């Protein structure tokens, strides 16, 4: 693998490893909603809103982690009998035909929505708490991470026969 591609792959992996820690505040905030609502009589909606945008960020990263681990959208029962070369070819075809166009479309079609949301610091519609724009940023991040991972997978050297 080219040195720059290897560095990009390692950097993406390190960034995604840090994203795994987002699960802890998400679970904590989900747990705290009940005591905040019933015992404190407040702040449960704020905990929910914060949990929503952290969860969106977590999912944006987790999908790429699953793809890197070859556990996302894998029909392993059928592919188990394929040769390593055929598996790589199918994965590359899927990246080229499915992931790259989808990611480019989401980035293109969502760019104005994301920009408007960020420019207006869009709030959650039911609570008017700030931060809803972060969910839209997470949508763009999901598409960007999927695109980068697909390009890494496409540019990797082929497995020998």
KETOR-237531 format. One record per atom (N, C-alpha, C): x, y, z. Coordinates in steps of 0.05 Angstrom, whole numbers, plus 5000, padded with zeros to 4 digits. Example, Ala and Ser with C-alpha at 12.3 -4.5 7.8 and 13.67 -1.06 7.14 Angstrom:
2
526448865156/524649105156/526449345156/525749555142/527349795143/525850015157/
//
This chain:
161
501749775000/500050005000/501850255000/501050454985/502550704985/502850815013/505050955018/505551065045/503351255054/502451425036/500351625043/497751485048/497151275033/494651135037/494750985064/497050865070/497350735096/497050925119/498151165117/497951375138/495051455141/493651495119/490851575119/489151355133/489751105126/488250875138/488750865168/491250895177/491850895205/490551125220/490651365208/489551605220/486451575223/485251465203/482351425204/481751215226/483251005227/482850805248/483150915276/485151085281/485551215307/483251395314/482351555295/480051735300/477551575307/477151365292/474751195298/474951055324/477350985333/477750865359/476851055381/477451305378/476651505398/473551535398/472351505375/469451525373/467951305389/469351085394/468050865409/467350955437/468851145448/468351245475/465751405477/464551485455/462051635455/459751465466/460051205465/457951035475/457451075505/459551145520/459151175549/457351415556/457851655545/455951875551/453151825540/452951685517/450351625506/448751455526/449951235535/448651055554/447951205580/449851365589/449451515614/447051705612/446951845590/444752035585/442051895582/442051665569/439551515567/438651415594/440551325610/439851235637/438851465654/440051695652/439351925670/436652045663/435551995640/432952115633/430752055653/430651805662/428551725681/428851865708/431251845721/431451985747/431152295744/432152405722/431852695719/428952775716/427352615702/424552675698/422952625724/423352395737/421652325759/422652415787/425252445790/426252525816/427052815817/428352915796/429353195796/427153375784/425353255768/423153405755/424253615736/426353545722/427453735702/429953615689/430653745667/433053685652/433053415637/430853265638/430753015623/430753065593/429353275584/429353335555/432053425545/433453575562/436153665555/438053425553/437753235572/439352995570/438652835545/436152825538/435352685513/436552825489/436353085487/437453235464/440453195462/441853215484/444753165483/445352885475/443852695486/444152415478/443652365449/441752505437/441152475409/443452555391/444652785397/446852865379/449352715384/449852625408/452152445413/451652175399/449252075400/448551825387/448951845357/448052075345/448352115316/451352115309/452952235325/455852245320/457051965323/456151815344/457051545348/456351365325/453851375315/453051205293/454551275268/455051535263/456551615239/459251485239/460451455262/463151325264/462851025265/460850925278/460550635282/460150485255/458650605237/458250485211/460850435197/462650635198/465250605185/466950395199/466750385226/468250185241/467349905233/464649865230/463649605222/464549535194/464649735176/465549685149/468449605149/470049735165/472949675166/473449395177/471649305195/471849035207/470548825189/469448905167/468048725148/465748575161/464348725179/461948605192/459448755184/459648965169/457349125162/456349045134/453848975133/452548905107/454048675093/454948485108/456348255097/454648015096/454347895072/452847645069/454847425071/455847375095/458047195100/457346905095/454846825099/454046545095/454646465066/454046625047/454646565019/457546605013/458646835022/461446915015/463546745028/462846585048/464846425062/466246235043/464946145023/466145955004/467746094981/467646354980/469046504959/472046504965/473546524945/476446554948/477046844959/479346884972/479947154981/479947364959/480847284936/480947464913/478147554905/476347354904/473547424896/472247594917/472747544942/471647714964/472548004961/475048044955/476148314951/474848444927/474548284906/473248394881/470348474887/468848314901/466048374907/465948624925/467748634945/467848874963/468449124948/470349114930/471149344914/468849424895/467549234883/465249294866/463049434882/462549334906/460449454923/461249734931/463749784937/464750054944/464350234920/465150144896/465150314873/462250364863/460650154863/457850184852/455950284873/456350224898/454350294919/455250524937/457450484951/458150674972/459150944961/460850944941/461951194931/459651374919/457951264902/455751444892/453851534914/453251354933/451451434954/452651654971/455151624979/456551824996/456752084981/457352084956/457552334940/454752464938/452752304934/450052414933/449252544959/449652404982/448952515008/450552775013/453052775007/454653015011/453653244994/452953184969/451953394951/449153484959/447353294962/444553364968/444253484996/445953395015/445653495042/447353735049/449053815031/450854035037/449454295044/447354365029/445854605034/444354585060/443154355065/441654315090/443554335114/445854215112/447854225134/448754515138/449454655116/450454925118/448355115130/445855085121/443655255132/443155195162/443354945169/442954865197/445154975215/447654955205/449855055221/449755355222/449155485200/449155785199/446955895219/444755745221/442655835239/442755715266/444855565272/445055415298/442355285305/441455125286/438755005288/438354865315/436054905327/435354795353/433554545349/433354385370/431454165369/428654275366/427054165348/424354275342/422454265366/422654065383/420654045404/421454175430/424054215435/425054335460/426354605455/427054665431/428454905424/431254925437/432254695446/434954685457/436854695434/439154835437/441154845415/442354575410/443454535386/444954295381/443854115359/441454175348/440353995328/442154005303/443454225298/445254245275/447554035276/448153945300/450253745303/449353475292/446853415293/445753175281/446053185250/445653415239/445953445210/448953435202/450653535219/453553505215/454353215215/453153065234/453752775236/452852625210/450752715198/449852595172/452052635151/453152875150/455352935131/457852775138/458352755164/460752595173/460452305165/458052195168/457551915161/458251875131/457252055114/457752025085/460752065079/461952255092/464852305087/466552075096/465951965120/467551735129/467151495111/464651445102/464151225084/465651255058/465751505048/467151555023/470151515026/471251615048/474151585052/474851285055/473251135070/473750855073/473450705047/471450775031/471150645005/473550694987/474450944987/476851004971/479350854980/479650835006/481850675017/481650385008/479250275010/478849995001/479349964971/478550154956/478950144926/481850164918/483350314934/486150364926/488150164938/487149994956/488949784967/489949594946/492349494949/493349304929/491649054929/491448924907/489848684904/491148444918/489348264927/490348014939/491347834917/493747714920/494747534899/492947284896/492947174873/491246944866/491846704882/
//
